[in-house]
Amino acid sequence: MYLKQNKFFHSIVIIVVVTGIGLLFFDTLNLLNIDMLFMVPILFSALHNERREVFVISLLSVLTFDVLFIPPRFSLTVSDTNYLISFIVMIATGQMVAYLAKQAAIAKELEISEKIQDALLESLSHELRTPLAVIKGCSSGLLEQNLILSDKERTQLIETIDENAEDMEQLIHNLINSAKLKNGILHLKKDICDLEDIIGSALLKTEKEQTANFVISQNIPTIYANAIFIEQALINLLDNAFKYGFDVDVSVTEKPHGVLIVVSNQGTIPSVNELCEATKPFVRLSNASSKRGLGLGLHVVQLIAEIHGGTLTLKSENERFFAELFLPKRAE
C-alpha cells in the first residue's frame, strides 16, 4: 500500500516538473511538445499504479495542460476543439497502457508461479525420496523373516524409521502451512495462550541429541494467539537452530506492547545478504546446503508472525545467529 502511494506521489511530482519545464520554455516549445511532456506522468503512473490512480493523474495532467498552456490561458475553456480530442487521447492512452501493464504483470506472475511450482515439485520429490528410501529399507529389514536382529539393532531400525517419518511430517507440514497462510485460506481461531507451555512443548518435540538453554524472565504475560501455529513457528526456529548450529539458547522477554522470543545458536553464520533473503519461500542458506529441507521453515514463521500482528527479525552478532520473534500481547 505504501509503495503504491509512493508511486502516485512520484507521478504528481513529475506533473509539477514537466509543468515547470513547459513554463520555462514556453516561448521556444510549441504546444505539441508540451503535450508530449504531459504524457510522461501519465505513462509513468500507468506503469506503476492501478487504473483509478492513472485516471486521476491523467485528469490532473490534462487540466494543468489546459489551464496553463492552452489558449485562452488560465481558464478551463478551449478555443480549438482539436485540443479536446487530444485530452481524450491522453486519458485513453493512460488507461490503455495501465491495462496492458496489468496484463503483463499477471502474465509474469503466472510465469513465476509455474517456475516455483516446478521447482517445488522437483525439490519435494527429492527431499521426500531420501526419508522414504530409508523408511522402506528399515521396514523391509524388520519384515525379513530370515534376517536375525538383536534387540538393539531392531530398536535402532525403529528409531531410524521414526526420525525419518518426523522429517517427512515436518516437510509436508511446512509446505501445507505455507500454501494456506499465503493464500489466506486459514481462519485462525485465537485464544489466550501460555507461552511457557507452548515453548516447553516445542522444545520437547525438537530436543534430541542437543538440549537448549531456556531463559524466561519473570511474569511473562499470556498472549492472544493461535497456540498451534505459535508452537509450529517455534518448532521451525528450534529445528533450524539444532540442525544448523549448536549451543542453542531460548529466551523470552516481556516488552511494552508484547513478548520477544529469541532463539539463538552458534555455528556457521550466514552472511548479511543471505539473511535479507532468508524468509523468502524456497530459499536455503549456505549453511543448510548439506541438510534436508525445502527452504520453507523461516518463511512459514514469518507468515505466522504477520497474521498475529508480529514480526520476525534475523541477525548475527558475535558469531551467533539470532531469530527474534515478536508477538503482541493482543493482536488486532
Number of C-alpha atoms within 10 A of each C-alpha: 5 7 10 14 12 12 17 23 14 15 26 17 13 20 24 16 15 21 21 12 14 23 15 11 12 15 8 10 13 12 15 9 12 19 22 11 20 24 20 17 26 31 22 20 30 29 20 19 23 17 19 12 21 26 21 16 26 29 18 17 28 21 16 18 24 22 16 16 20 20 14 14 14 13 13 15 12 15 12 11 9 9 15 14 10 14 20 13 12 23 20 14 17 26 23 15 19 26 16 14 17 18 12 12 13 12 12 12 12 12 12 12 12 12 12 14 12 12 14 17 12 11 16 16 11 14 18 20 13 14 20 15 12 16 20 13 13 19 15 11 16 17 9 11 9 7 9 11 14 9 9 9 12 15 13 13 20 15 13 17 20 13 14 18 17 14 17 19 13 18 20 15 15 23 20 13 22 21 13 13 17 14 9 11 10 11 9 15 10 16 13 14 18 15 20 14 12 19 22 13 14 21 20 12 13 21 14 9 6 11 15 19 12 14 12 14 9 9 8 16 17 17 20 19 24 17 20 13 19 22 20 22 24 24 24 21 24 26 19 20 24 22 15 19 19 17 15 21 18 21 16 22 17 19 14 7 12 19 21 19 21 21 24 29 24 20 17 15 22 17 13 12 8 14 17 12 13 20 22 16 18 19 17 20 16 12 15 16 10 8 11 16 23 21 22 23 30 24 24 27 26 21 20 24 20 16 17 23 16 19 18 21 14 18 16 17 10 7 11 18 22 22 21 20 23 24 26 22 22 16 16 8
